[in-house]
Amino acid sequence: MAVNPEKILCPSSTCKEGAILVGIVLPNGKVAVSSTEYIVDAEFVETARSGRTPEERFRFAGKCASSGCGNWKEHKCNVIELVKEEIDQTVGVNPDGSPLPDCVIRSNCRWFSQRGAEACYYCEFVVRGVE
């Protein structure tokens, strides 16, 4: 089933009001993906910005900018492609077909629509760099 391009979400967005909280960055640097939808409000943004940069502690989703984003290469998001390449070379992740973790954005996720279930295995390794 094709996803409406207007509803595609970037799973590595910034902390801003209206974003969706995708998960929490664990001490080991991986992301624990949330199975419960939480829409970020102004209070969350204010509280999150009072400590370390929110993107160092959480992952957020927001509207995908597609060709308007610096990570857009050859008609797709290059973030998941680069992460897959790096993880395959360093960690050796090889998706084995085990059940996918619950995810609140999968049905509209840019990476899932681009790479399918394989993207979900690499997703936990993505922590947004501070800009």
N, C-alpha and C positions, 0 to 999 in steps of 0.2 A: 504494500500500500504506500503510495507516494505521500510525502509530507508536504503540506502547504509551505512554500518558500517563505512566506510572511511569518510563519510560526517557528521556523528553525532557530534553535538556541545555541549560542556559543557556550560550551561547558567550562570555559576558562575566562570569565568576565571579571569585572571589578565589583567592589563593594559599593553599592549605591542603592538608594531607595527603589524598590520594585524588582530588584534582582532576586533570583531564587537561590537559596542556600543549597549547594550541591553536597557538601561534605565538610569534614573537619580534618585538618592536617594533623596526623599523629606524630609523636616524638620520633618515630623512625623515618619520617619524611613522606610516608604514603598517605593517601587520602582515604578516610573511611566515608564512603558514600552514604548519604542519608536516604532512608526509605520513606521519610515523611516530608511532605512539601512545606517549606517555610518561605514566605515572601518577606524579604528584608524591608523593614520600615525605618523611618528616620531615627528612632530610638536605638535600634540595633546598630545603624551606621555610626552614630555618635559614640556609643559604648565601644564598638569594635575599634574605632580610631583612637581611643584613649590609651591603648597599649601598643604592641608591635603592629606593623602594617597588617591590616585585616587579611590581605591576600597571602600572607605568610602563615596564617592560622586557619583559613577557611578557603573553600572553593565556591565560586558563584557562577551562575548562568544568567545570561542576558541575551537580548536579540543579536543574532549573528549578523555582522556587517558584510559578510561575504567579500566581494571585490573591493569594498571600502576598507578592508583590514590589511595591515602589513603582513599578516601571516597567510594571506590568500595567494596561492601559487597554482598555476595550471588548472584553474577552475575548481579548486578544493582547498580545504584548510590544511596547511602544512604542519601545524603543531602536532597532530596525532601521528603524522608520517615520520616526523623527526624523532618523536618519543619512541615509536615502535622500533625504528632503526637503532637508536641508542640503547634501549633496553635489551633488544635481541643480542646486541654485541657485548654488553656488559653483564647483564643479569641472566640472560638466556631464557627469558620468559617464552614459553611455547604454549599458547592456548590449547587446552586439552579437551574442551567441550564440556567441562563441568558447568553446573548451573550458574547463570549470571547473577551477580548481586542485585538486590532491589535497587531501583534508581528512579527518582522522581521526574527526571527529564528525558529518559530514554526515547520515548515516542516522538520527541521533537529535537533530539540531540544531533548536532551537525556531525560529530564524529561517528555516531551510530549509523546515521543515514549514509555516511561516506564509506565506512569499513564494516558495518554490521557488528555482530557480536564480538568479533575480534577486538574492536575498539574498547570494549568494556574491560578487557584484561589489561590494557595499557593505561587506562584512565586513572587508576589509583596512583600512578607515578607522576602525574602532572600537578605541579604546584606553580602557580603563576609567578613569574619574575616581577620584582618591584620596578616600576617605571619611573 
